[in-house]
Structure formats: C-alpha cells, structure tokens
C-alpha cells in the first residue's frame, strides 16, 4: 500500500504552507478494504485528501450496473464537487485496500483563504471534465480489448513496479470492477484479457497483472 503522492495529484500542487494549513483544518481517518467512504446521492459537505491506499470512484446506472469512473491514490482530493456546490454526492467512493486520509469540513473556507489553490482546483476540475470526454470517445472508438489495454496501461504507468524486465501491477480491482471501468461485461473483459495474454503482452493472476510488453500494450490501446 503506497503512501507516496501520485504525480499531478492535488497535494503535489500545493506549497508546504498550503499543505500544512489544509491538514490543520481536518482530521485523520482510516477505512478498511471494501469500506464505503461516501455514497452517491448522500448529502455531506466534507472533502477527503488521501494519504495512503487506493479507492475506486463509481456510479450506478438505472439498471443497477456499476460504472467505475476512476481509480485514485495518495494525494488525491475527493468530494470537492459536493463541498463546493452543496449538492448531493455525484459518485460513491470505495476503499480498494486499507485507506488513510484527512477529512476537511470547511473546505470552502480554506479556499477563501488560499486563492491560488482555488484557481488551481478549477484547473484540475476542467482536467477531469476533459478526461471524461476522452473516455467517452474511447467507448465509441475502441473495442473491448482496446479499452482494457488502455486501462491496464494506465494502471501500469501509475502503479507499476519493474521486476525482471517486466512491469508488475498489484491490481486491487476484480474483473467485475475492471468491466465497470471499461464499460463492458465481465465475460467480454475475460475474453480481452485472454487475447492480451495470448499475444504475450501480459500475464495475469489473482488481483495482479504483469505487463511484459509495454509498447505492445500501448499499440493495442490505440
């Protein structure tokens, strides 16, 4: 379980003084693997800054199917939409492994006192909207194997560790969750993983993936 903030995440963009003030405004919390941190539709006004562990951000369709919107790790800011606009939560956040973080209730007050952070946050929100647009394009342009390859490539680049010339990813997602992240059925994802294994691009095990050919996986993701 990593506690090193991911490059580009909210905390990594703060100055030392801004980080100190942020943590001073909140309180530390812990959740076990599988715990629901916040639920889509609930009314609450706090934000969470992850300090260790990974979570999935998901929503559900009218038919009850889970759609995984993102996987977030240390340094991420979660819940900022509801904290700013006062509307119900737009997604559910679930711990994929033991998670620690800091919850801040008066996040708006913190932003009022730190104008630079407010502008930076606006830029990050726009980035999330652009990423959502990109994923919608993927769903229309890529087949299931291409979408699975794209998500595995993202995980390898963010969380992978080099081991004997390959990239090992401890994958906290089940095949059902990977299916929800790629907008496909579990059966289609299983077939896509088998195709990538047959090409020699990856090796899979229980909640882990080893990428043997990053460039080949990148080409299949296009």
C-alpha positions as CSV (number, residue, x, y, z in Angstrom):
1,X,0.0,0.0,0.0
2,X,1.7,3.2,-1.2
3,X,1.7,6.5,0.7
4,X,3.7,8.5,-1.8
5,X,1.5,11.1,-3.5
6,X,1.0,10.4,-7.2
7,X,2.5,13.0,-9.6
8,X,-0.1,15.6,-10.6
9,X,-2.5,14.9,-7.7
10,X,-3.9,17.7,-5.7
11,X,-1.4,17.6,-2.8
12,X,1.6,17.6,-5.0
13,X,0.5,21.0,-6.4
14,X,0.4,22.7,-3.0
15,X,3.1,24.7,-1.3
16,X,4.4,23.5,2.0
17,X,2.4,26.2,3.8
18,X,-0.8,25.4,1.9
19,X,-0.4,21.7,2.7
20,X,0.2,22.4,6.4
21,X,-2.9,24.6,6.5
22,X,-5.0,22.0,4.7
23,X,-4.1,19.2,7.1
24,X,-4.5,21.5,10.1
25,X,-8.1,22.2,9.0
26,X,-9.0,18.5,9.0
27,X,-8.8,15.2,11.0
28,X,-7.2,11.9,10.1
29,X,-9.5,8.9,9.2
30,X,-8.9,5.2,8.3
31,X,-11.1,2.8,6.4
32,X,-10.7,-1.0,5.8
33,X,-10.6,-2.6,2.4
34,X,-14.1,-2.7,0.9
35,X,-15.4,0.1,3.1
36,X,-17.7,2.7,1.6
37,X,-16.2,6.2,2.2
38,X,-19.1,8.2,0.7
39,X,-22.2,7.2,-1.2
40,X,-23.7,8.6,-4.4
41,X,-26.7,10.8,-3.6
42,X,-25.9,11.4,0.1
43,X,-25.7,14.9,1.4
44,X,-22.4,15.8,3.1
45,X,-20.0,18.7,2.9
46,X,-16.6,17.3,3.6
47,X,-13.7,16.5,1.3
48,X,-11.1,13.8,1.6
49,X,-7.4,14.0,0.9
50,X,-6.0,10.5,0.5
51,X,-2.7,9.9,2.3
52,X,-2.3,6.2,1.6
53,X,-4.1,3.4,-0.2
54,X,-6.3,3.4,-3.4
55,X,-10.0,3.9,-3.9
56,X,-12.5,3.5,-6.7
57,X,-14.9,6.2,-7.7
58,X,-18.1,4.7,-9.2
59,X,-21.7,5.3,-10.1
60,X,-24.6,3.1,-10.9
61,X,-26.9,3.0,-13.9
62,X,-30.7,2.9,-13.6
63,X,-30.4,-0.8,-14.3
64,X,-28.1,-1.2,-11.3
65,X,-24.8,-1.8,-13.1
66,X,-21.8,-0.3,-11.6
67,X,-19.7,2.1,-13.7
68,X,-16.2,2.7,-12.4
69,X,-15.3,6.3,-13.1
70,X,-11.7,6.4,-11.8
71,X,-9.1,4.8,-9.5
72,X,-7.5,7.3,-7.2
73,X,-4.4,7.1,-5.0
74,X,-2.4,9.0,-2.4
75,X,-2.5,12.8,-2.8
76,X,-5.9,12.8,-4.4
77,X,-8.7,15.2,-3.4
78,X,-12.2,13.6,-3.3
79,X,-15.6,15.0,-2.8
80,X,-14.8,18.6,-3.8
81,X,-17.9,18.9,-6.1
82,X,-20.4,18.4,-3.2
83,X,-18.3,20.5,-0.8
84,X,-18.4,23.5,-3.2
85,X,-21.9,23.4,-4.7
86,X,-23.7,21.9,-1.8
87,X,-25.5,19.3,-4.0
88,X,-25.7,15.5,-3.2
89,X,-22.6,13.3,-3.9
90,X,-22.3,12.5,-7.6
91,X,-20.4,9.2,-7.0
92,X,-19.6,6.5,-4.5
93,X,-16.0,6.1,-3.2
94,X,-15.0,2.7,-2.0
95,X,-11.6,1.6,-0.5
96,X,-9.8,-0.9,-2.7
97,X,-7.3,-1.6,0.1
98,X,-6.8,-0.2,3.6
99,X,-7.0,3.6,3.2
100,X,-6.0,6.6,5.3
101,X,-6.8,10.2,4.7
102,X,-7.7,13.6,6.1
103,X,-11.3,14.9,6.0
104,X,-11.9,18.6,5.9
105,X,-15.3,20.1,6.5
106,X,-14.8,23.8,5.9
107,X,-13.1,23.3,2.5
108,X,-14.7,26.5,1.1
109,X,-13.2,28.4,4.0
110,X,-9.8,27.0,3.2
111,X,-10.2,28.0,-0.5
112,X,-11.3,31.6,0.5
113,X,-8.0,31.9,2.5
114,X,-5.9,30.4,-0.3
115,X,-6.9,31.9,-3.6
116,X,-4.1,30.3,-5.6
117,X,-5.4,26.9,-4.5
118,X,-8.9,27.8,-5.7
119,X,-7.6,28.7,-9.2
120,X,-5.5,25.5,-9.3
121,X,-8.6,23.4,-8.2
122,X,-10.6,25.0,-11.0
123,X,-7.9,23.9,-13.5
124,X,-8.0,20.3,-12.1
125,X,-11.8,20.2,-12.4
126,X,-11.5,21.2,-16.0
127,X,-8.9,18.4,-16.4
128,X,-11.4,15.9,-15.0
129,X,-14.0,17.0,-17.5
130,X,-11.5,16.7,-20.4
131,X,-10.6,13.2,-19.1
132,X,-14.3,12.2,-19.0
133,X,-14.7,13.4,-22.6
134,X,-11.7,11.3,-23.6
135,X,-13.2,8.2,-22.0
136,X,-16.5,8.7,-23.9
137,X,-14.5,8.9,-27.1
138,X,-12.7,5.6,-26.2
139,X,-16.0,3.8,-25.6
140,X,-17.2,4.8,-29.1
141,X,-13.9,4.3,-31.0
142,X,-12.2,1.3,-29.3
143,X,-13.3,-2.3,-29.0
144,X,-13.3,-4.0,-25.6
145,X,-9.7,-5.3,-25.9
146,X,-8.5,-1.8,-26.7
147,X,-10.3,-0.3,-23.7
148,X,-9.0,-3.0,-21.4
149,X,-5.5,-2.4,-22.7
150,X,-5.9,1.3,-22.1
151,X,-6.9,0.8,-18.5
152,X,-4.1,-1.7,-17.8
153,X,-1.6,0.7,-19.4
154,X,-2.9,3.5,-17.1
155,X,-2.5,1.3,-14.1
156,X,1.0,0.1,-15.1
157,X,2.2,3.7,-15.7
158,X,0.7,4.9,-12.4
159,X,1.3,2.0,-10.0
160,X,3.6,-0.4,-11.8
161,X,7.0,-1.6,-10.4
162,X,9.8,-3.0,-12.6
163,X,10.5,-6.7,-11.9
164,X,12.8,-8.9,-14.1
165,X,12.3,-6.7,-17.1
166,X,8.5,-6.6,-16.8
167,X,6.1,-4.2,-15.0
168,X,4.2,-5.7,-12.1
169,X,0.9,-4.1,-11.0
170,X,-0.7,-5.2,-7.8
171,X,-4.3,-4.8,-9.1
172,X,-6.9,-4.1,-6.4
173,X,-9.7,-4.4,-8.9
174,X,-11.8,-7.5,-9.5
175,X,-12.7,-8.5,-13.1
176,X,-16.2,-7.2,-12.4
177,X,-14.7,-3.8,-11.4
178,X,-12.4,-3.8,-14.4
179,X,-15.5,-4.4,-16.5
180,X,-17.3,-1.5,-14.9
181,X,-14.2,0.7,-15.7
182,X,-14.2,-0.3,-19.3
183,X,-17.9,-0.2,-20.0
184,X,-18.0,-3.9,-20.9
185,X,-19.4,-7.1,-19.5
186,X,-17.3,-9.4,-17.3
187,X,-17.3,-12.0,-20.0
188,X,-16.0,-9.5,-22.6
189,X,-13.2,-8.4,-20.2
190,X,-12.2,-12.0,-19.6
191,X,-12.0,-12.6,-23.3
192,X,-10.0,-9.4,-23.8
193,X,-7.5,-10.4,-21.1
194,X,-7.1,-13.8,-22.7
195,X,-6.4,-12.1,-26.0
196,X,-3.7,-9.9,-24.4
197,X,-2.2,-13.0,-22.7
198,X,-2.2,-14.9,-26.0
199,X,-0.2,-12.1,-27.6
200,X,2.4,-12.3,-24.8
201,X,1.6,-8.8,-23.7
202,X,0.5,-9.5,-20.2
203,X,0.3,-12.2,-17.5
204,X,-2.5,-12.3,-15.0
205,X,-3.0,-13.7,-11.5
206,X,-5.2,-13.1,-8.6
207,X,-5.5,-9.3,-8.4
208,X,-2.3,-8.7,-10.2
209,X,-1.1,-8.1,-13.7
210,X,2.4,-8.4,-15.1
211,X,3.0,-6.4,-18.3
212,X,5.7,-8.0,-20.4
213,X,5.5,-5.6,-23.4
214,X,4.5,-2.0,-22.5
215,X,5.0,-0.8,-26.1
216,X,2.9,-3.6,-27.5
217,X,0.2,-2.9,-24.9
218,X,0.4,0.8,-25.8
219,X,-0.1,-0.1,-29.5
220,X,-3.1,-2.3,-28.7
221,X,-4.6,0.5,-26.6
222,X,-4.7,2.9,-29.6
